[in-house]
């Protein structure tokens, strides 16, 4: 069993090469835009499998100290990408879903 105790309370870190490449390649952004981003991780499960959850965010938009993954729960506006790293290093990355706001004047 692989223990990942070093991922708890670790705080923000620079993007790994794999995450940086995935953002640049998939979302067609520049290295300069990605260079200012940081990521934070936590161990967890997805569909019963052990994974490492990640959040990629812009630290310049954060007003409080970020020491763990859940610190970004209250400041979702600065989170640019969310994802997970599975066993074997497979990376799944997406943009966070924006909260749906019902517009009563909308015809949809």
N, C-alpha and C positions, 0 to 999 in steps of 0.2 A: 504494500500500500504506500502511496506517495503522500506524505504529509506536506501541506502547503502553508504551514504556520507563518512563514515569512511574509505572506501576502496580507495578513491582518494588520490594520493600523499602520500601514506602511506610508500612507500619504501619497500625494501626487508624484508621478514620475514622468520623465520625458517619454514620448511615444517610442515604442519598439520599432525596429526597422520594418517588421512585417505589418504592423498597424499603419505606419506612415505610408508604406507602399500601397496598401489596400485603399486608403483614403484618396491618394493622388490618382491611382489608376481607375478606381470605380467611380469616383465623384468628379473627376476631371478638374481638380484644383491644383494649385501650384505648391511647390515645396516651401515657398515663403509663407503662404497662408497656413500650412500645416505646422511649420516650425514653432509657431507661437502656442500651439495646443499642448495640453498635458493629459495624462490618463490616470485613472485610479481603478483598482481591481478589488475583487473579493471572490473567495471560493464559494461555490454553491452547487446547485443541481439544476439541470434542464432536462425535462422528460426522463427523469430518473437517472441521468448520467451526471457524473462529476464534471464540472466545468469551472472556468474562471470567468466571471462576469466583468466586463469593462465598461467604463464611461469615459469618453473623450470630451474634454471641455476647454473653454478658453479661460485661463486663470485671471486674465485682466478684467473679466466681468464679474468676478467673485468678490464679495465684500466681507466674507467671513473666512475663518481658517478652515481648510479642508484637511482632515486627518484620516477619514475613512470614507468608504463608498456611500454610506447612508447620509453623509453630510450634504450631498448633492440632491437629496430628496426634496428639500425645500427651495432649491434654486435650480429648477429644471431648465430655465431659459438660457443658461450658459452651456448646457450639454449639447454638443454638436452631433455626436455619434454614440450609439450604444451597441453592445455586442457581447460575444462570448468566445472563449478559446476552448476548444474541445481537446480530448485526449489525442495525441498525435500532432497537435499544433494547428488543427483546422480552425480557421478564423471566420466567424460570421459577424458581419458588421452592417448596421443600418442606421438611418437617421431616426431620432426619437419621434414618436407620434405626438402630434400637438393635441392638446385637449380640445375636444369637440365642443364648440359653443353653439347652442341652439339660437338661431335668429328667427324670432316669431314673424318677421316680415318676409322671410324667404319663402319662395313658392315650392321649394324642394321638400 
